[in-house]
Amino acid sequence: MKPGIHPEYRPVVFRDRAADYAFLTRSTATSDKAIEWEDGNTYPVIDVEISSASHPFYTGTQRVLDTAGRVERFERRYGHGRSKP
């Protein structure tokens, strides 16, 4: 790799405020905010809206969709009870 053209790769804390969950990993992402981590060191922190701690796919909690309303809207739009040719 050429020196001086790549962003700095360093430890960064990603924090999911919705789930009150944070994890330390390495990244090239930058932030003006910092947080003191469990090991006593200070790292840049990046707040994320969703992570594996709050995403329905990982947590097993799914949202219930109003499928009955969608079916009724479809039937209203495209005709209900049409006879088949």
Backbone as a ProteinNet text record, in pm:
[ID]
protein_1_A
[PRIMARY]
MKPGIHPEYRPVVFRDRAADYAFLTRSTATSDKAIEWEDGNTYPVIDVEISSASHPFYTGTQRVLDTAGRVERFERRYGHGRSKP
[TERTIARY]
83.6	0	88	41	113.5	92.1	196.3	179.8	113.1	29.2	-30.3	-157.8	-207.7	-329.5	-449.1	-425.3	-533.2	-577.9	-708.2	-754.5	-700.4	-692.8	-640.9	-738.9	-689.1	-768.4	-740.3	-841.6	-819.7	-942.9	-930.5	-1047.5	-1152.7	-1278.9	-1392	-1505.1	-1580	-1696.8	-1820.9	-1902	-2031.9	-2137.4	-2228.7	-2328.1	-2468	-2549.7	-2690.9	-2770.3	-2817.6	-2888.9	-3025.4	-3089.1	-3221	-3214.3	-3107.1	-3094.3	-2999.4	-2942.7	-2844.3	-2732.8	-2673.4	-2570.9	-2455.9	-2333.4	-2216.2	-2113.5	-2035.3	-1929.7	-1808.4	-1693.1	-1566.2	-1516.1	-1482.3	-1429.2	-1329.5	-1271.2	-1178.7	-1247.9	-1221.3	-1287.2	-1208.2	-1241.2	-1183.2	-1278.7	-1396.8	-1495.6	-1442	-1481.7	-1435.4	-1553.5	-1524.6	-1627.1	-1563.2	-1639.6	-1592.4	-1616.1	-1708.8	-1742	-1650.2	-1629	-1544.8	-1612.2	-1573.6	-1629.6	-1517.9	-1527.3	-1431	-1484.8	-1406.5	-1448.1	-1415.3	-1460.2	-1443.9	-1297.5	-1207.7	-1066.5	-994.8	-1068	-1010.3	-958.9	-952.2	-906.5	-1023.1	-991.4	-1092.1	-1087.8	-1206.4	-1217.4	-1323.5	-1314.2	-1422.2	-1548.9	-1664.2	-1791.4	-1879.5	-1944.2	-2036.2	-2171.6	-2273.4	-2408.2	-2477.9	-2535.1	-2607.3	-2753.2	-2841.2	-2984.2	-3025.4	-2953.8	-2993.2	-2868.7	-2869.6	-2757.6	-2815.3	-2729.1	-2776.9	-2852.8	-2834.4	-2904.6	-3048	-3078.9	-3214	-3284.7	-3217.6	-3279.9	-3372.7	-3494.9	-3590.5	-3540	-3457.8	-3408.2	-3323.3	-3241	-3151.5	-3218.8	-3314.4	-3377.2	-3493.6	-3549.1	-3661	-3795.3	-3798.7	-3925.5	-3961.9	-4066.7	-4110.2	-4226.5	-4237	-4352.1	-4466.7	-4586.3	-4704.5	-4754.2	-4763	-4811.2	-4960.6	-5025.1	-5169	-5196.1	-5186.6	-5205.6	-5351.4	-5444.2	-5585.6	-5618.4	-5564.8	-5588.6	-5530.1	-5417.4	-5355.9	-5439.2	-5491.6	-5574.9	-5701.6	-5765	-5887	-5860.7	-5749.5	-5715.1	-5689.9	-5624.5	-5599.8	-5732.5	-5823.9	-5953	-6035.2	-6027.5	-6100.5	-6043.8	-5914.7	-5850.5	-5870.5	-5856.1	-5857.5	-5984.6	-6081.6	-6210.2	-6223.4	-6327.9	-6356.6	-6469.2	-6451	-6557.9	-6569.6	-6467.2	-6472.1	-6485.6	-6564.9	-6577.6	-6458.2	-6416.2	-6301.2	-6349.1	-6270.9	-6312.8	-6307.9
-118.3	0	124.4	225.1	351	424.2	477.8	551	686.3	727.3	860.4	875	771	786	713.3	631.2	554.2	617.3	609.9	663.6	579.6	641.8	573.7	465	347.9	233.3	217.2	244.5	247.8	196.7	173.4	130.2	241.1	201.5	293.9	223.4	298	244	280.1	179.9	201.3	181.7	279.4	277.1	282.2	184.7	179.6	234.5	356.1	420.3	356.8	302.1	242.3	119.3	42.6	-79.8	-62.9	56.6	82.3	-21.3	-30.7	-131.6	-65.6	-98.8	-43.8	-154.2	-144.4	-242.1	-173.2	-225.6	-171.6	-256.2	-190.2	-257.9	-164.7	-209.6	-124.2	-73.3	52.5	114.1	234.6	281.6	405.6	521.9	496.8	601.2	701.6	826.9	932.1	993.7	1053.5	1118.5	1226.2	1331.1	1436.8	1400.7	1308.7	1268.9	1155	1146.3	1039.9	983.5	862	794.8	717.7	711.8	631	489.1	394.2	254.8	181.2	57.5	-24.1	-46.4	-39.8	-63	63.2	174.2	298.8	390.1	344.7	426.7	504.8	614.1	696.7	669.1	642	610.2	700	724.9	795.4	709.4	773	700.1	744.4	645.9	672.3	614.7	700.8	658	605.3	485.8	424.2	407.7	407.2	394.7	251.1	157.4	17.6	-69.7	-173.3	-268.7	-407.5	-504.8	-640.3	-651	-557.6	-560.3	-509.8	-431.5	-376.4	-413	-479	-514	-633.8	-627.3	-738	-871.9	-874.8	-1001.1	-1073.2	-998.9	-1059.9	-1085.2	-998.8	-1012.2	-1110.2	-1140.2	-1232.7	-1166.4	-1035.7	-964.8	-902.6	-949.8	-900.6	-804.7	-709.3	-620.1	-690.2	-668.5	-726.8	-628.3	-673.3	-588.4	-605.6	-500.5	-503.5	-562.9	-695.2	-759.5	-758.8	-760.2	-757.3	-626.1	-516	-386.9	-380.8	-445	-446.2	-526.7	-639.4	-723.1	-648.1	-584	-509.4	-394.1	-326	-216.8	-269.9	-384.6	-446.6	-483.2	-544.5	-583.8	-462.3	-357	-235.5	-171.6	-174.3	-111.4	-192.2	-323.1	-405.7	-486.6	-462	-527.1	-653.8	-660.6	-777.6	-856.6	-985.5	-1072	-1073.2	-1039.8	-1051.7	-1198.3	-1221.9	-1359.5	-1394	-1517.2	-1561.2	-1594.2	-1559.4	-1587.9	-1734.4
0	0	0	-68.2	-70.5	62.3	119.8	244.6	221.6	316.9	313.5	233.6	166.5	86.4	147.5	247.6	308.4	439.9	470.4	598.4	714.2	830.7	948.9	993.6	1018.5	1064.1	1213.1	1296.4	1440.7	1514.5	1645	1723.7	1731.5	1714.6	1720.3	1794.2	1874.3	1944.3	1864	1831.6	1769.3	1876.8	1890	1997.7	1939.2	1976.4	1937.9	2054.8	2041.8	2152.3	2178.1	2076.6	2093.6	2183.6	2172.9	2250.7	2369.9	2384.8	2490.5	2483.4	2365.3	2337.2	2263.3	2300.7	2233.2	2215.1	2107.9	2085.6	2025.2	2058.8	2012.6	1896.8	1788.6	1671.8	1603.6	1495.6	1421.5	1296.2	1263.3	1149.4	1102.4	982.9	931.5	952.1	1008.1	1032.7	1134.2	1118	1207.9	1281.5	1395.9	1475.5	1561.6	1588.3	1677.2	1823.3	1848.3	1985.5	2029.3	2159.7	2215.2	2339.1	2374.7	2491.1	2560.3	2693.2	2766.6	2772.2	2723.4	2714.1	2843.3	2854.4	2974.1	3011.4	2912.6	2940.9	2988.5	3002.6	3050.7	2941.8	2818.6	2706.4	2646.7	2580.1	2514.6	2364.4	2307	2165.1	2101.1	1970.4	1900.9	1905.2	1917.7	1923.2	1807.2	1744.1	1634.3	1674.7	1680	1714.6	1590.1	1601.8	1490.7	1529.7	1430.1	1456.8	1482.6	1423.3	1436.4	1431.6	1512.4	1514.1	1536.2	1553.6	1576.8	1708	1798.9	1927.7	1916.1	1812.8	1801.5	1671.4	1578.1	1450.1	1468.1	1414.8	1432.6	1382.4	1278.1	1224.9	1328.8	1401.4	1499.1	1633.6	1671.2	1802.7	1801.3	1685.1	1675.6	1695.9	1714.5	1729.9	1596.9	1537.6	1407.3	1425.2	1334.8	1335	1263.1	1312	1248.4	1143.9	1021.1	913.3	897	855.3	833.5	695.5	685.3	555.6	513.1	608.1	571.8	501.6	550	486.8	347.7	326.7	194.6	96	141.5	54.1	16.4	113.9	84.9	-11.3	5.9	-84.8	-225.6	-237.2	-367	-433.8	-357.4	-414.1	-454.6	-376.2	-408.4	-535.6	-551	-665.3	-793.4	-783.6	-904	-920.6	-840.6	-857.8	-776.8	-701.1	-618.4	-683.4	-689.9	-740.4	-890.4	-962.2	-1107.4	-1145.3	-1245.2	-1291.1	-1380.5	-1371.3	-1451.4	-1593.3	-1695.1	-1833.6	-1866.1
[MASK]
+++++++++++++++++++++++++++++++++++++++++++++++++++++++++++++++++++++++++++++++++++++

